[in-house]
Amino acid sequence: MLTDIDPDLAVAQGAAVQASLCAKDSAVRDVVLTDVTPFSLGVEIGRRLPGGRVEEGYFSPILERNTTLPASRSGIYSPFEEDQDAIDLQVYQGEHRRVEQNHLLGKLEIKGLRPRRGEGDDSSVEVRFTHDMNGILEVEAKVLRTGKVHQLVIEQRPGHLSRKELAACLKRMQPLKTHPRDLLPNRARLERAQRLYTELRGDRRRLLTHVLEVFEDALETQEPERIAEAGAQLDRVVGAYFELEGEAQPDAANADSPPDDVEPVEGPWKDGDRAEE
């Protein structure tokens, strides 16, 4: 918790900014206020300690505090026991490592995890939190093996919205649930980069591998700012090899070294680790 901020001063400054925005003061013409999550939202998990003992009660954030709303984030979780058929998913709000120090928002029972014969052994569950500016938190737990979805809806002010209004809010939240890696622009980026990868060798291939992995890691964070930054870097590298029109293939004779107009990117390798082509 931050202790070097005067709470009275923070409230006064916020009220002043809000009043200036309402009055359309030129001093705050470029200021944009956004709704964010004031606290992290996540679930309780257990951890296997040295010696094999499982200890429950740990907090796993899914939506971090100060995430701009509306937003949707997901995480993959698995039961500890192979024959476990159900888990009790508990949703918490807070910043502490242990859930007993956070605030319990709700519970969701997930059944049907135990695989049947011939169905494989994957009992993983994708837990997705979707939060809007109306104070609605939709928790969805999808059993990956079967595709069955369990749902829990938590309202900041229960009863404030009618059933029809709540259904409309949930419908508007649907587009947020597409994972960034499944969005068409990002899929096109990956396909274009992977197609280029097959044509390159040497330093060029290593450079592309590095920026491609950075972009893939950014997609998994589901953070728009990181994705935009990593995507722009990937576009710069790929764009140096492909013409904007015509999708010209790189010259095979020059496929080993990066082009002059690409800024060098520090890769994860060391000079002594590079294999001879």
Beta strands, then each sheet from edge to edge (+ up, - down):
strand 1: 41-48
strand 2: 54-63
strand 3: 71-77
strand 4: 86-93
strand 5: 103-111
strand 6: 125-131
strand 7: 136-143
strand 8: 149-155
sheet 1: 2+ 1- 4+ 5-
sheet 2: 3+ 6- 7+ 8-
end
